[in-house]
Amino acid sequence: MYLVAIAWVYVVLMMAVAEATSSNGTVLGALFTFLLYGVLPLSIVMYLMRTPHRRRVQRAWEAKEEAQQPEEAAAKKEDSPG
C-alpha cells in the first residue's frame, strides 16, 4: 500500500516539475498540479484503505472496555457496605 503511494507521489512530483519548468508553465500551476493530482486523491485513497484497520482497532478497544466493565462492577460490590 505504501509503495503505491510513494510511487504516485513521485509521478505527480515529476508532473509538477515538468509544469514548473515548461516554457508556458508556472510554479503556481505546478503547485496546483501537485495538490489536485497528488495530495488530495492520495489522502482519500489512503483513508479508505485504512478503514478496515480502524474498525479492528475500534472493536478491540470496545472489547477491552466490556471486559473491564464486569470487573469494575464486582469491585464496587465488594467495596460497598451492606
N, CA, C and O atoms as a GROMACS GRO file, in nm:
protein
  328
    1MET      N    1   0.083  -0.118   0.000
    1MET     CA    2   0.000   0.000   0.000
    1MET      C    3   0.088   0.126   0.000
    1MET      O    4   0.064   0.219  -0.077
    2TYR      N    5   0.189   0.128   0.085
    2TYR     CA    6   0.274   0.246   0.092
    2TYR      C    7   0.362   0.260  -0.031
    2TYR      O    8   0.396   0.371  -0.072
    3LEU      N    9   0.400   0.148  -0.091
    3LEU     CA   10   0.483   0.154  -0.210
    3LEU      C   11   0.408   0.222  -0.324
    3LEU      O   12   0.465   0.302  -0.398
    4VAL      N   13   0.282   0.190  -0.339
    4VAL     CA   14   0.200   0.253  -0.442
    4VAL      C   15   0.186   0.402  -0.414
    4VAL      O   16   0.192   0.484  -0.507
    5ALA      N   17   0.167   0.438  -0.289
    5ALA     CA   18   0.154   0.579  -0.253
    5ALA      C   19   0.283   0.656  -0.282
    5ALA      O   20   0.278   0.767  -0.334
    6ILE      N   21   0.396   0.597  -0.250
    6ILE     CA   22   0.525   0.662  -0.276
    6ILE      C   23   0.546   0.678  -0.427
    6ILE      O   24   0.592   0.783  -0.473
    7ALA      N   25   0.512   0.575  -0.502
    7ALA     CA   26   0.526   0.583  -0.648
    7ALA      C   27   0.435   0.690  -0.706
    7ALA      O   28   0.476   0.764  -0.796
    8TRP      N   29   0.313   0.700  -0.656
    8TRP     CA   30   0.221   0.801  -0.707
    8TRP      C   31   0.271   0.942  -0.674
    8TRP      O   32   0.260   1.032  -0.757
    9VAL      N   33   0.324   0.962  -0.555
    9VAL     CA   34   0.378   1.093  -0.519
    9VAL      C   35   0.496   1.127  -0.610
    9VAL      O   36   0.511   1.242  -0.652
   10TYR      N   37   0.577   1.029  -0.641
   10TYR     CA   38   0.690   1.053  -0.731
   10TYR      C   39   0.642   1.095  -0.870
   10TYR      O   40   0.693   1.191  -0.927
   11VAL      N   41   0.544   1.025  -0.924
   11VAL     CA   42   0.491   1.058  -1.056
   11VAL      C   43   0.432   1.198  -1.056
   11VAL      O   44   0.457   1.276  -1.148
   12VAL      N   45   0.355   1.230  -0.956
   12VAL     CA   46   0.292   1.362  -0.950
   12VAL      C   47   0.398   1.470  -0.930
   12VAL      O   48   0.385   1.580  -0.984
   13LEU      N   49   0.500   1.442  -0.853
   13LEU     CA   50   0.608   1.538  -0.834
   13LEU      C   51   0.679   1.566  -0.967
   13LEU      O   52   0.711   1.681  -0.998
   14MET      N   53   0.702   1.463  -1.046
   14MET     CA   54   0.762   1.482  -1.177
   14MET      C   55   0.670   1.562  -1.270
   14MET      O   56   0.717   1.643  -1.349
   15MET      N   57   0.540   1.539  -1.260
   15MET     CA   58   0.444   1.619  -1.337
   15MET      C   59   0.452   1.765  -1.296
   15MET      O   60   0.449   1.854  -1.382
   16ALA      N   61   0.463   1.792  -1.168
   16ALA     CA   62   0.471   1.929  -1.119
   16ALA      C   63   0.601   1.995  -1.163
   16ALA      O   64   0.602   2.112  -1.200
   17VAL      N   65   0.711   1.921  -1.159
   17VAL     CA   66   0.838   1.977  -1.205
   17VAL      C   67   0.830   2.009  -1.353
   17VAL      O   68   0.878   2.114  -1.397
   18ALA      N   69   0.770   1.921  -1.431
   18ALA     CA   70   0.755   1.948  -1.574
   18ALA      C   71   0.668   2.070  -1.597
   18ALA      O   72   0.694   2.150  -1.688
   19GLU      N   73   0.565   2.087  -1.517
   19GLU     CA   74   0.479   2.204  -1.529
   19GLU      C   75   0.555   2.331  -1.495
   19GLU      O   76   0.542   2.432  -1.564
   20ALA      N   77   0.635   2.327  -1.390
   20ALA     CA   78   0.707   2.446  -1.346
   20ALA      C   79   0.818   2.485  -1.444
   20ALA      O   80   0.846   2.604  -1.461
   21THR      N   81   0.881   2.388  -1.507
   21THR     CA   82   0.996   2.419  -1.593
   21THR      C   83   0.960   2.434  -1.741
   21THR      O   84   1.046   2.469  -1.821
   22SER      N   85   0.836   2.409  -1.777
   22SER     CA   86   0.799   2.426  -1.917
   22SER      C   87   0.794   2.574  -1.952
   22SER      O   88   0.784   2.660  -1.864
   23SER      N   89   0.800   2.602  -2.080
   23SER     CA   90   0.808   2.742  -2.123
   23SER      C   91   0.681   2.821  -2.093
   23SER      O   92   0.688   2.941  -2.067
   24ASN      N   93   0.568   2.757  -2.096
   24ASN     CA   94   0.444   2.830  -2.064
   24ASN      C   95   0.383   2.785  -1.932
   24ASN      O   96   0.266   2.815  -1.905
   25GLY      N   97   0.457   2.714  -1.849
   25GLY     CA   98   0.410   2.670  -1.719
   25GLY      C   99   0.448   2.768  -1.609
   25GLY      O  100   0.535   2.853  -1.628
   26THR      N  101   0.381   2.755  -1.495
   26THR     CA  102   0.410   2.842  -1.381
   26THR      C  103   0.431   2.757  -1.256
   26THR      O  104   0.392   2.640  -1.251
   27VAL      N  105   0.491   2.818  -1.158
   27VAL     CA  106   0.510   2.749  -1.030
   27VAL      C  107   0.375   2.731  -0.961
   27VAL      O  108   0.352   2.629  -0.896
   28LEU      N  109   0.287   2.827  -0.976
   28LEU     CA  110   0.152   2.814  -0.918
   28LEU      C  111   0.078   2.697  -0.981
   28LEU      O  112   0.009   2.621  -0.912
   29GLY      N  113   0.091   2.682  -1.112
   29GLY     CA  114   0.032   2.567  -1.181
   29GLY      C  115   0.090   2.436  -1.133
   29GLY      O  116   0.019   2.337  -1.119
   30ALA      N  117   0.221   2.436  -1.107
   30ALA     CA  118   0.287   2.316  -1.056
   30ALA      C  119   0.236   2.283  -0.916
   30ALA      O  120   0.214   2.166  -0.883
   31LEU      N  121   0.217   2.385  -0.837
   31LEU     CA  122   0.166   2.363  -0.701
   31LEU      C  123   0.026   2.303  -0.705
   31LEU      O  124  -0.004   2.207  -0.634
   32PHE      N  125  -0.059   2.359  -0.789
   32PHE     CA  126  -0.195   2.304  -0.800
   32PHE      C  127  -0.195   2.165  -0.862
   32PHE      O  128  -0.277   2.081  -0.825
   33THR      N  129  -0.104   2.140  -0.954
   33THR     CA  130  -0.092   2.005  -1.010
   33THR      C  131  -0.057   1.906  -0.899
   33THR      O  132  -0.117   1.799  -0.889
   34PHE      N  133   0.038   1.943  -0.816
   34PHE     CA  134   0.079   1.855  -0.707
   34PHE      C  135  -0.034   1.834  -0.607
   34PHE      O  136  -0.056   1.721  -0.561
   35LEU      N  137  -0.106   1.939  -0.573
   35LEU     CA  138  -0.213   1.927  -0.475
   35LEU      C  139  -0.334   1.851  -0.530
   35LEU      O  140  -0.388   1.763  -0.463
   36LEU      N  141  -0.377   1.885  -0.650
   36LEU     CA  142  -0.501   1.829  -0.703
   36LEU      C  143  -0.483   1.691  -0.766
   36LEU      O  144  -0.577   1.612  -0.768
   37TYR      N  145  -0.364   1.661  -0.818
   37TYR     CA  146  -0.340   1.528  -0.873
   37TYR      C  147  -0.273   1.435  -0.773
   37TYR      O  148  -0.280   1.313  -0.788
   38GLY      N  149  -0.210   1.490  -0.673
   38GLY     CA  150  -0.134   1.407  -0.582
   38GLY      C  151  -0.189   1.400  -0.442
   38GLY      O  152  -0.236   1.295  -0.399
   39VAL      N  153  -0.186   1.510  -0.371
   39VAL     CA  154  -0.217   1.509  -0.229
   39VAL      C  155  -0.364   1.476  -0.204
   39VAL      O  156  -0.395   1.389  -0.122
   40LEU      N  157  -0.454   1.542  -0.271
   40LEU     CA  158  -0.597   1.521  -0.246
   40LEU      C  159  -0.642   1.378  -0.278
   40LEU      O  160  -0.699   1.313  -0.190
   41PRO      N  161  -0.619   1.327  -0.399
   41PRO     CA  162  -0.663   1.190  -0.426
   41PRO      C  163  -0.592   1.085  -0.340
   41PRO      O  164  -0.653   0.987  -0.297
   42LEU      N  165  -0.464   1.107  -0.316
   42LEU     CA  166  -0.389   1.011  -0.237
   42LEU      C  167  -0.438   1.006  -0.092
   42LEU      O  168  -0.446   0.899  -0.032
   43SER      N  169  -0.472   1.121  -0.037
   43SER     CA  170  -0.523   1.122   0.100
   43SER      C  171  -0.658   1.051   0.109
   43SER      O  172  -0.684   0.981   0.207
   44ILE      N  173  -0.742   1.067   0.009
   44ILE     CA  174  -0.871   0.997   0.009
   44ILE      C  175  -0.851   0.847  -0.002
   44ILE      O  176  -0.913   0.770   0.072
   45VAL      N  177  -0.766   0.804  -0.093
   45VAL     CA  178  -0.741   0.661  -0.112
   45VAL      C  179  -0.679   0.599   0.012
   45VAL      O  180  -0.719   0.490   0.054
   46MET      N  181  -0.582   0.666   0.072
   46MET     CA  182  -0.520   0.613   0.192
   46MET      C  183  -0.620   0.604   0.308
   46MET      O  184  -0.617   0.508   0.385
   47TYR      N  185  -0.707   0.703   0.320
   47TYR     CA  186  -0.809   0.699   0.425
   47TYR      C  187  -0.902   0.579   0.404
   47TYR      O  188  -0.933   0.508   0.500
   48LEU      N  189  -0.944   0.557   0.282
   48LEU     CA  190  -1.035   0.445   0.254
   48LEU      C  191  -0.966   0.311   0.274
   48LEU      O  192  -1.029   0.215   0.320
   49MET      N  193  -0.839   0.302   0.242
   49MET     CA  194  -0.770   0.174   0.257
   49MET      C  195  -0.739   0.142   0.402
   49MET      O  196  -0.719   0.025   0.436
   50ARG      N  197  -0.736   0.241   0.489
   50ARG     CA  198  -0.710   0.219   0.631
   50ARG      C  199  -0.838   0.191   0.710
   50ARG      O  200  -0.831   0.164   0.830
   51THR      N  201  -0.954   0.196   0.646
   51THR     CA  202  -1.080   0.176   0.716
   51THR      C  203  -1.088   0.040   0.786
   51THR      O  204  -1.127   0.038   0.903
   52PRO      N  205  -1.053  -0.072   0.724
   52PRO     CA  206  -1.059  -0.199   0.797
   52PRO      C  207  -0.971  -0.201   0.922
   52PRO      O  208  -1.011  -0.256   1.025
   53HIS      N  209  -0.855  -0.141   0.915
   53HIS     CA  210  -0.766  -0.136   1.032
   53HIS      C  211  -0.830  -0.054   1.144
   53HIS      O  212  -0.827  -0.094   1.260
   54ARG      N  213  -0.887   0.060   1.109
   54ARG     CA  214  -0.952   0.143   1.211
   54ARG      C  215  -1.068   0.070   1.276
   54ARG      O  216  -1.090   0.083   1.396
   55ARG      N  217  -1.143  -0.007   1.198
   55ARG     CA  218  -1.255  -0.084   1.254
   55ARG      C  219  -1.205  -0.191   1.351
   55ARG      O  220  -1.264  -0.211   1.457
   56ARG      N  221  -1.097  -0.260   1.314
   56ARG     CA  222  -1.041  -0.362   1.404
   56ARG      C  223  -0.995  -0.300   1.534
   56ARG      O  224  -1.019  -0.357   1.641
   57VAL      N  225  -0.930  -0.186   1.527
   57VAL     CA  226  -0.883  -0.120   1.648
   57VAL      C  227  -1.001  -0.077   1.734
   57VAL      O  228  -0.996  -0.091   1.857
   58GLN      N  229  -1.105  -0.025   1.673
   58GLN     CA  230  -1.223   0.018   1.748
   58GLN      C  231  -1.291  -0.100   1.816
   58GLN      O  232  -1.331  -0.091   1.932
   59ARG      N  233  -1.303  -0.213   1.745
   59ARG     CA  234  -1.365  -0.332   1.806
   59ARG      C  235  -1.280  -0.385   1.920
   59ARG      O  236  -1.335  -0.427   2.023
   60ALA      N  237  -1.149  -0.385   1.904
   60ALA     CA  238  -1.062  -0.432   2.012
   60ALA      C  239  -1.074  -0.341   2.134
   60ALA      O  240  -1.074  -0.389   2.247
   61TRP      N  241  -1.082  -0.212   2.112
   61TRP     CA  242  -1.096  -0.117   2.223
   61TRP      C  243  -1.230  -0.138   2.294
   61TRP      O  244  -1.236  -0.134   2.417
   62GLU      N  245  -1.338  -0.160   2.217
   62GLU     CA  246  -1.469  -0.184   2.278
   62GLU      C  247  -1.470  -0.315   2.355
   62GLU      O  248  -1.529  -0.322   2.463
   63ALA      N  249  -1.404  -0.418   2.302
   63ALA     CA  250  -1.398  -0.547   2.373
   63ALA      C  251  -1.319  -0.532   2.503
   63ALA      O  252  -1.355  -0.592   2.605
   64LYS      N  253  -1.215  -0.454   2.500
   64LYS     CA  254  -1.137  -0.430   2.621
   64LYS      C  255  -1.222  -0.357   2.725
   64LYS      O  256  -1.217  -0.390   2.843
   65GLU      N  257  -1.298  -0.260   2.681
   65GLU     CA  258  -1.386  -0.185   2.772
   65GLU      C  259  -1.492  -0.278   2.833
   65GLU      O  260  -1.521  -0.270   2.953
   66GLU      N  261  -1.550  -0.365   2.750
   66GLU     CA  262  -1.651  -0.458   2.801
   66GLU      C  263  -1.591  -0.558   2.900
   66GLU      O  264  -1.656  -0.596   2.997
   67ALA      N  265  -1.468  -0.599   2.876
   67ALA     CA  266  -1.402  -0.694   2.966
   67ALA      C  267  -1.372  -0.628   3.100
   67ALA      O  268  -1.376  -0.695   3.203
   68GLN      N  269  -1.342  -0.502   3.100
   68GLN     CA  270  -1.311  -0.431   3.224
   68GLN      C  271  -1.437  -0.395   3.301
   68GLN      O  272  -1.432  -0.382   3.424
   69GLN      N  273  -1.546  -0.378   3.233
   69GLN     CA  274  -1.668  -0.332   3.298
   69GLN      C  275  -1.719  -0.430   3.405
   69GLN      O  276  -1.749  -0.384   3.515
   70PRO      N  277  -1.729  -0.562   3.381
   70PRO     CA  278  -1.774  -0.651   3.488
   70PRO      C  279  -1.677  -0.655   3.607
   70PRO      O  280  -1.720  -0.669   3.721
   71GLU      N  281  -1.548  -0.644   3.580
   71GLU     CA  282  -1.451  -0.644   3.689
   71GLU      C  283  -1.470  -0.522   3.779
   71GLU      O  284  -1.460  -0.533   3.901
   72GLU      N  285  -1.498  -0.408   3.718
   72GLU     CA  286  -1.520  -0.286   3.796
   72GLU      C  287  -1.649  -0.296   3.877
   72GLU      O  288  -1.655  -0.249   3.991
   73ALA      N  289  -1.752  -0.356   3.818
   73ALA     CA  290  -1.878  -0.372   3.891
   73ALA      C  291  -1.860  -0.465   4.011
   73ALA      O  292  -1.914  -0.438   4.118
   74ALA      N  293  -1.782  -0.574   3.994
   74ALA     CA  294  -1.758  -0.666   4.105
   74ALA      C  295  -1.676  -0.598   4.215
   74ALA      O  296  -1.700  -0.620   4.333
   75ALA      N  297  -1.581  -0.516   4.175
   75ALA     CA  298  -1.500  -0.446   4.274
   75ALA      C  299  -1.584  -0.345   4.353
   75ALA      O  300  -1.562  -0.326   4.472
   76LYS      N  301  -1.679  -0.282   4.288
   76LYS     CA  302  -1.766  -0.187   4.356
   76LYS      C  303  -1.858  -0.258   4.455
   76LYS      O  304  -1.885  -0.206   4.563
   77LYS      N  305  -1.906  -0.378   4.419
   77LYS     CA  306  -1.992  -0.454   4.510
   77LYS      C  307  -1.916  -0.494   4.636
   77LYS      O  308  -1.970  -0.491   4.747
   78GLU      N  309  -1.791  -0.533   4.619
   78GLU     CA  310  -1.710  -0.575   4.733
   78GLU      C  311  -1.681  -0.457   4.826
   78GLU      O  312  -1.675  -0.474   4.948
   79ASP      N  313  -1.663  -0.339   4.770
   79ASP     CA  314  -1.630  -0.221   4.849
   79ASP      C  315  -1.753  -0.160   4.917
   79ASP      O  316  -1.739  -0.092   5.019
   80SER      N  317  -1.870  -0.184   4.864
   80SER     CA  318  -1.989  -0.118   4.921
   80SER      C  319  -2.032  -0.190   5.048
   80SER      O  320  -2.028  -0.313   5.056
   81PRO      N  321  -2.073  -0.112   5.149
   81PRO     CA  322  -2.118  -0.173   5.275
   81PRO      C  323  -2.257  -0.235   5.258
   81PRO      O  324  -2.340  -0.181   5.185
   82GLY      N  325  -2.279  -0.341   5.323
   82GLY     CA  326  -2.413  -0.396   5.323
   82GLY      C  327  -2.422  -0.530   5.274
   82GLY      O  328  -2.531  -0.587   5.269
   0.00000   0.00000   0.00000
